[in-house]
């Protein structure tokens, strides 16, 4: 695993720049890159024939011209859909993005990636295995690898077996007092926590923990700056262009900004 992760600037473009272009598409990543983002976060699911594609929802309905579950559609069927018209006529003709195209874009544009594994029901092992195999084939060996993230601890455990050298992030949507223990047992490099859970008392505790913490999803520059000053190492945002316009956020740099692999108990 890489010794450290650097989040500079400390803003992760959540699904690219979904306020500027359709989420999880190359157009959205280009908008994030132009705004100054160096990290993007994407959601990965499998088509019925095992092609890893970027899709947040279980169904195609919200972000494409199609209907039904992504797990029941082939890659050929998904490719034929329009993934931009729903957002704006300007993006009519935008296609669902494959993981391969995403990784190629990141490598060429020198952007880092967080791959959130979002397995459809009953497809956890297949999603992890296919995603990591595809990512390993597409990612240059001389470039720091993507971060593998998930709410699913089983998915992270499989990822750790397949690519122990790649960093991993445990995602938490609910607060539990043993969250740090869970993260260490999952061999996580960092943890990403729902920002609504981050009270001042919890932030004070987080600041003293050995495992770095990221926060999602923040679109307010004031809240973003507050969290960064409280010890959060980076924030996910749907509006990375807005946050990166704020100099206090874009130039924030703490001495602890590097994220190191934690020492695991024997």
C-alpha positions in Angstrom: 0.0 0.0 0.0 1.2 3.5 -0.7 2.8 5.1 2.4 0.6 8.2 2.3 -2.3 9.9 0.6 -2.3 13.6 0.0 -5.5 15.6 -0.5 -4.3 18.9 -1.9 -6.5 20.8 -2.3 -8.5 19.0 0.4 -11.7 18.8 -1.8 -12.9 15.6 -3.4 -15.1 16.1 -6.4 -18.1 13.9 -5.5 -19.2 12.2 -8.7 -17.2 14.9 -10.5 -19.0 18.2 -10.6 -22.7 17.2 -10.6 -23.9 20.8 -10.3 -22.1 21.6 -13.5 -22.6 18.4 -15.6 -24.3 15.0 -15.3 -22.9 13.1 -12.4 -20.4 10.2 -12.9 -19.7 11.2 -16.5 -16.5 12.2 -18.2 -18.1 15.7 -18.8 -18.5 16.0 -15.0 -14.9 15.0 -14.4 -13.6 17.5 -16.9 -15.6 20.2 -15.2 -14.1 19.2 -11.8 -10.6 19.2 -13.3 -11.0 22.7 -14.9 -12.1 24.0 -11.4 -8.9 22.8 -9.9 -9.9 19.5 -8.3 -7.2 16.8 -8.1 -9.5 14.1 -6.7 -12.7 12.6 -8.0 -15.0 10.1 -6.3 -17.1 7.7 -8.5 -19.7 4.9 -7.9 -19.1 1.6 -9.5 -21.6 -1.1 -10.3 -21.7 -4.1 -12.7 -23.9 -4.6 -15.7 -25.6 -7.9 -16.2 -22.7 -9.1 -18.4 -20.0 -8.0 -15.8 -18.8 -4.6 -17.1 -18.0 -2.1 -14.4 -19.7 1.2 -15.0 -20.4 4.4 -13.1 -23.8 4.5 -11.6 -25.0 5.6 -8.1 -28.5 4.2 -8.1 -29.7 0.6 -8.4 -31.9 1.7 -11.3 -31.2 3.7 -14.5 -34.3 5.9 -14.2 -32.9 9.0 -12.5 -29.8 9.6 -14.5 -30.4 8.0 -17.9 -33.2 7.6 -20.5 -33.5 4.0 -19.5 -35.6 2.2 -16.9 -35.0 -0.8 -14.7 -32.1 -2.2 -12.7 -28.6 -1.7 -13.9 -27.8 -5.3 -12.9 -30.3 -6.6 -15.4 -29.0 -4.6 -18.3 -26.1 -5.5 -20.6 -23.2 -3.1 -21.4 -24.5 -2.8 -25.0 -28.0 -1.8 -23.7 -26.5 0.7 -21.3 -24.3 2.2 -23.9 -27.3 3.0 -26.0 -28.9 5.2 -23.3 -28.7 9.0 -23.0 -27.1 10.0 -19.7 -27.2 13.8 -20.1 -30.6 14.9 -21.4 -32.1 14.6 -17.9 -29.6 17.2 -16.7 -29.8 19.6 -19.6 -30.3 19.6 -23.3 -26.7 20.8 -23.6 -25.6 17.4 -22.5 -27.9 15.4 -24.7 -26.0 12.4 -26.1 -23.8 11.9 -23.1 -23.2 8.2 -22.4 -22.9 6.2 -19.3 -19.2 6.0 -18.4 -17.3 2.8 -18.0 -14.7 2.3 -15.3 -12.0 1.8 -17.9 -12.7 5.2 -19.5 -12.7 6.9 -16.1 -9.4 5.5 -15.1 -7.9 6.4 -18.5 -9.1 9.9 -18.0 -7.6 10.1 -14.5 -4.2 8.8 -15.6 -4.0 11.2 -18.6 -5.2 14.2 -16.5 -3.1 13.3 -13.5 -6.2 13.1 -11.2 -6.6 10.7 -8.3 -9.7 8.6 -7.9 -11.8 7.1 -5.1 -13.7 4.1 -6.4 -16.8 3.5 -4.3 -18.0 -0.1 -4.7 -21.8 -0.2 -4.7 -22.6 -3.8 -5.3 -26.2 -4.7 -6.3 -27.8 -7.2 -4.0 -26.1 -10.6 -4.2 -23.2 -9.3 -6.3 -20.7 -8.1 -3.7 -17.9 -10.5 -4.5 -18.3 -10.2 -8.3 -18.4 -6.4 -8.1 -15.2 -6.2 -6.1 -13.3 -8.8 -8.1 -14.2 -7.4 -11.5 -13.7 -3.8 -10.5 -10.2 -4.4 -9.0 -9.2 -6.6 -11.9 -10.3 -4.0 -14.4 -8.7 -1.2 -12.4 -5.4 -3.0 -12.2 -5.3 -3.5 -15.9 -6.1 0.1 -16.7 -4.1 1.9 -14.0 -0.4 2.7 -14.8 2.0 1.1 -12.4 4.0 4.3 -11.9 1.0 6.3 -10.7 -0.4 6.1 -7.2 -3.4 3.7 -7.2 -7.0 4.6 -6.6 -8.6 4.4 -3.2 -11.2 1.6 -2.9 -14.1 2.7 -0.7 -17.4 1.1 0.4 -20.1 1.1 3.1 -19.8 -2.7 2.8 -17.1 -4.1 5.1 -17.3 -7.4 3.2 -16.4 -5.6 0.0 -13.4 -4.0 1.6 -12.3 -7.3 3.1 -12.3 -8.9 -0.4 -10.5 -5.8 -1.8 -7.8 -6.2 0.9 -7.2 -9.8 -0.2 -7.0 -9.0 -3.9 -5.0 -5.8 -3.7 -3.5 -5.4 -0.2 -1.2 -2.7 -1.6 -4.1 -0.4 -2.6 -5.5 2.1 0.0 -9.1 1.6 1.3 -11.7 3.8 2.9 -14.6 2.7 5.1 -17.7 4.8 4.6 -20.0 5.4 7.6 -23.5 6.8 7.3 -24.4 6.2 10.9 -22.4 6.9 14.1 -21.4 4.0 16.3 -19.0 4.3 19.2 -16.8 1.5 17.8 -16.4 3.1 14.4 -12.6 3.3 14.8 -12.3 -0.3 15.8 -14.4 -1.3 12.8 -12.2 0.8 10.4 -9.0 -0.7 11.8 -10.4 -4.3 11.5 -11.3 -3.5 7.9 -7.7 -2.5 7.3 -8.8 0.9 6.2 -6.4 3.7 5.3 -9.0 6.3 6.2 -12.6 6.7 7.1 -15.3 8.9 5.4 -18.1 10.0 7.7 -21.5 11.6 7.0 -20.9 15.3 7.8 -24.3 15.5 9.6 -22.8 13.3 12.3 -19.8 15.5 13.0 -20.7 17.4 16.2 -18.1 19.5 18.0 -17.7 16.7 20.6 -17.1 14.1 18.0 -14.7 16.3 16.0 -12.7 16.8 19.2 -12.4 13.0 19.6 -11.6 12.5 15.9 -8.8 15.0 16.0 -6.9 12.7 18.4 -7.4 9.4 16.6 -4.6 7.7 14.6 -6.8 7.0 11.6 -7.5 10.1 9.3 -11.1 11.1 8.7 -12.8 12.5 5.6 -16.3 14.0 5.6 -19.1 13.9 3.0 -21.0 15.7 1.5 -20.4 19.4 2.0 -21.3 22.2 -0.4 -21.0 25.2 1.9 -17.5 26.8 2.0 -18.0 28.0 5.6 -18.8 24.5 6.9 -16.0 23.0 4.8 -13.5 25.4 6.4 -14.8 24.6 9.8 -14.4 20.9 9.3 -10.9 21.2 7.9 -9.8 23.4 10.9 -11.3 20.7 13.2 -9.0 18.0 11.9 -11.0 16.6 8.9 -8.4 15.8 6.2 -10.6 16.3 3.2 -14.2 16.8 2.2 -16.4 15.4 -0.5 -18.4 18.0 -2.3 -21.1 18.1 -5.0 -19.9 21.6 -5.8 -16.2 21.4 -5.9 -15.9 24.4 -8.3 -17.6 26.6 -5.6 -15.5 25.4 -2.8 -12.3 25.6 -4.8 -13.1 29.3 -5.5 -12.9 29.9 -1.7 -9.2 30.5 -1.0 -9.6 29.5 2.7 -10.7 26.0 1.5 -8.6 25.6 -1.6 -5.3 26.6 0.1 -5.9 24.9 3.4 -3.0 22.7 4.4 -2.4 21.1 7.8 0.8 19.5 8.9 -1.1 16.3 9.3 -2.5 16.4 5.8 -0.7 13.2 4.8 -2.7 10.1 5.6 -0.6 7.1 6.7 -1.5 3.4 7.0 -2.4 2.7 10.6 -0.6 0.2 12.7 -2.9 -2.8 13.0 -3.1 -4.8 16.3 -1.3 -8.2 16.3 
